[in-house]
Amino acid sequence: MPYNSITDRTDSGSLMRPDVAAEILSIASVRSAVLALSRRAPDMPNAQRRMPVIQTLPFAYFVTGDTGMKQTTEVDWTDKYLNVEEIATIVPIPENVVNDASYDMWGQIRPLLEDAVAKLIDTTILYAGTGGVTKPASWPNGIVTQAVAAGNSVDLSAVTVGPPVGDLYTAILEEDGVYAKVEEDGFVVTGNVGALTLRAALRGTRDSTGQPIFIRVQSGSGPYSYELDGAPILFPGNGAINPAIAPLISGDFAQLIYAFRQDITYKILTEGVITDNGTPPTIIYNLPQQDMVALRLVLRMAWQIPNPPNYVNTSSSTRFPFAVLVP
């Protein structure tokens, strides 16, 4: 975790050439694919929100004869929590670099920072607890970690039909496939998140009638979107998807709930120091003494998967609204 990163004159030299047009050719801003598919709860007034979740479902019984005894049933609840954690970063820049830039540096930096936040959110929610991806202590493990623990993973290399290794149609849509794992737990796939490298393989995948399972759709004159067997599929370009761990995550994204305590805010810092996390901390930059400014981004949010029971699968140890394809 660096504390001494700086955007200096060398990094921003291309912005200060007098002959450069006041445009930057860059990849379009990419935001969080996971949050785009999931359900946003109302903003949180404090750092924790308790969500009562049904733990045991009631059952009904037949009564034998006119004087038969009626049986009892129960419903009980457990608590799941939305715990707010903070995401932040600071970009220090010398004042002379800002002053010599040919146009608004902050306006160019802000969307890049938001992309970095989106990547961190997607990576953490999808993979935390797997492949070395860490998380705040109060957040749950990532979708992939929980899905594998619940038995909701399909190993493509174990599918024996279709060259060269496995068959995507079988692994995703047939019995014991990714979609089936979700349905066997009482949920329906409402969305997918896939690796960009998976698109080419999906384009060539057909069902038993020869129809493609991966199609491009367009609503009116808007941009194209993609569906996998009728459910939307997003391919994040922010680098969050690790195809070596799980190139496809499918599930009922309505079961993934997130909320903001504080949406993204920015602050220009002109006074103070930036230190590392040593003991004692070491001053890396002294903003007023070194004629520097810094842009600080802060976001506070929480997420959770309540995983309520249903009559298809009442076992919390094997029930999970997501399944994953592993390579």
C-alpha positions, 0 to 999 in steps of 0.5 A: 500500500503506497503512501508516497505516490505522486503525479509529477511533471513527468507523469503529466507532461503530455497534458502540458505540451502547448500543441496538444488538443484539449482532449484526452483519448482514454478508455471510457469510464467504466463503473461497477458492474456488480452494483449495476446488477444489484439492489440498492437499499436506502442510504444508511444514516449510521455505520450499521444496519440490521436486517432481520432475515427469516431463518426457518419457514413455516409448514402446513399439515393435513388434519386427520378426521373431524377431530384430528389434532392440528400440528404446530409450526414456527417461524424464526429470524436471524440478523444479517448486517450491512456494515459500512466500510470506507474506501479512499485515496489521495492524489498529491500534485505539485502546484506548479504542475497544476498551474502549467497544465493546459486544461483542468487536471482535476476534471481528468483525474476524477473519472479515473479515480471513480474507475479505480473505486469501481474496480476495488468494489467489484473485485472485493464483492466477487473474489474476497477470500479467494486468490489473495483478495482481501476485504474489511473484517466486517464485510462478508466473503466474496460471491465466488468464495461463498458459492464454492463453499455452498457447492455452487461451482462448475469446473469446465475442465470436468465437462467431458463433451465438446473439444478442446476442454469441456463444453460451455453450453453444458457447463452453463445451461444444462443439468448440473450447470451454473444456471442449474446450481442457482435454480436448485437453491430456489433462485433464478438467474437475473444477471451475469458478470463475465470476463472479456476473454469469455466473450469469444467462446460464448459467441460460438456456443450453441444450444441443441437446436443450433441457436446461440445462447449469447445474443446482442440486443438493442433497445430503441436507438440505445447502445447494445447490451448482451444476454446469456439465455435471456439474462443480462451479462456484463463484461467489466472493462475495469480489470476486476474479473479474474478469469483464472479464478472464475470467468463467469459469475451468475445468480439472482443479483436482487439478493445482493443488497448494497447501501451508501453511508456516504457517496463519493465526495472530493476535497482539495487539500492545501494544508497538512502532511501525508504520512505512511503507516509506520510506527512512528509515521514518516512524513512523505509530503508536507503540502504547504511547505512543498507547494503541493495540493492533493485531491482526496476521494472518500466513499463509505458503503456496505453490502450483504447477501441475506440468503433467505430460505425458500421451500426449494432449499431450506439448508443455509449451508448449501443454499446460495443465490449465485454460482460460478464457472471455474476454468 
